[in-house]
Amino acid sequence: MKQTNRKLPLRVYLSCAFLALSLVLIVIMWLFQTVFFDDFYRSIKTFQAERCALSVSKNIEDEQITELLKEIEEKNDMDVSLYGVTKYNSNPIFSPIYAPHNFISSHSIVNMSTVYDCYFKALENGGQTTIKSENIPPKYNRFGMGFDAPFDKKSSQLLTCAVITQSEDEEYLILVESDIAPVTSTVDTLKVQLIIMTVFMVIISIFFAVITAQYLSKPLHDTNKKAKQLANQNYNIAFSGGNYRELCELNDTLTYSAHELRKVDELRRELIANISHDLRTPLTMITGYSEVMRDIPGENNPENVQIIIDEANRLSSLVSDLMDISKLESGTATMQDSVFCITDCIKEIFNRYTKLIEQDGYNIVFEYDTDAYVKADPLRISQVLYNLINNAINYSGDDKTVIVKQSVSPNNVCIEVIDHGVGIEEDKIPYIWDRYYKVDKEHKMAVVGTGLGLSIVKNILGRYDAQYGVKSTLGFGSDFWFVLKTVEKE
């Protein structure tokens, strides 16, 4: 088999996919830990300050408000200031109610202009505002002593969240302050860690990508090798193994296909043997009688001519049946449907067996109560009936009796063809409709027909979605049946 456009193995694609995924994750991690780290840090600090200010606002009348303020400061590393607001000539006057621990050096206490500024900005903004003050030196410690380190004007920022809230009798101003410390050194530290982590992640990703790809692709490789053997007509091969469901299902399907192909191959061999036998016998008789009529005076008589004609007809029937099976299975057979009386059709078919009844002593009976009409192709339904009756004759048993029953229900008609022959083993019943299948493997010449009738029956009834089947008891005969929908007489 010529192979073109050869692609890379699956394990290469899987390894590349795993590596690409790892690289994408590493890039995302670098972006979040370096480029966007400062923005996230500032956003989180802002959200925490606003959340704490609103929490104080909701609990402003709580008797334990002081404990709440201390808890907020300790847990969030923030300074909280609470002021009572009174108005004098429309000007606000602020009365400190609670000051942070570093009271002496708190920016809001040292610079009261900041309090006024926050109040009016919050007032303009609907009662809440957040102010970020740039170039704020580090805070003094809680004892009022400053740090000796020189002040870097670009290294820190003070975040102040102001909320104006009302109680029943008084207005309050809540200030929550938080230092936004510089993250340059943190980012530098993270970069070093990320470099180390990236190296380890790439190595680990390559290792796991190769192992995983090998783990996933090896069973597929094995299945492919076995499939090539199947293509070379090795039907005894079994597909097994698989690390995941889809591959197990594929192996099961290929195993089933191998089993079916083996069966078809066996049936094909049987067909060749049976067809060869069926063709050779009439051809031999035609040749033999022709030579006798040519070489022996007086043998050129009507009886010998009739034998030649009968054998030629048998050959023609065999070829016709093979062509019918081929057309029906390929869907190219044409159906000319019309409304007709299937009861009369059966009666006409019985006339074909007059000679067989007279010469060989067969007893063929038709049992029915009333006429039934169906819409189908009369010629194809005649084929069905003819093949079923021929099959019953070939396996009728010692009493040579064949019974055809017609049962009519309100919407259907059921036709049964019954013989009293050897019957069919239960495990072989599902296969009798298959092409080339014979219950008895020892070939024997059929009394009538070509031996391909049941396959034709199956395909014709299948075109009409008709129900059909067989009831058989070993040693007591078989009952073949089919059901068609009835219609009104036109």
Buried (B, 14 or more C-beta within 10 A) or exposed (E): EEEEEEEEEBBEEBBEEBBEEBBEEBEEBBEEBBEEBBEEBBEEBBEBBBEBBBBBBEEBEEEEBEEBBBBBBEEBEBBBBBBBBEEEEEEBEBEBBBBBBBBEBBBBBEEEEBBBBBBEBBBEEEEBBBBEBEEBBBBBEEEEEEEEEEEEEEBBBBBBBBBBBEEEEBBBBBBBBBBBBBBEEBBEEBEEEBEEBBEEBBEEBBEBBBEBBEBBBBBBEBBEEBBEEBEEEEBEBEBBEBEEEEBBEBBEEBBEBBEEBBBBEEBEEBBEEBBEEBBEBBBEBBEBBBEEBEEEEEEEEEEBEEBBEEBBEBBEBBEBBBEBBEEBBEEEBEEEEEEBBBBEBBEEBBEEBEEBEEEEEBEBEBEBEEEBBBBBBBEBBBBBBBBBBBBBBBBBBEEBBBBBBBBBEEEBBBBBBBBBBBBBEEEBBEEBBBBBBBBEEEBEEBBBBBBBBBBBBBBBBEBBEBEBEBBBEEEEBBBBBBBBEBBEEE
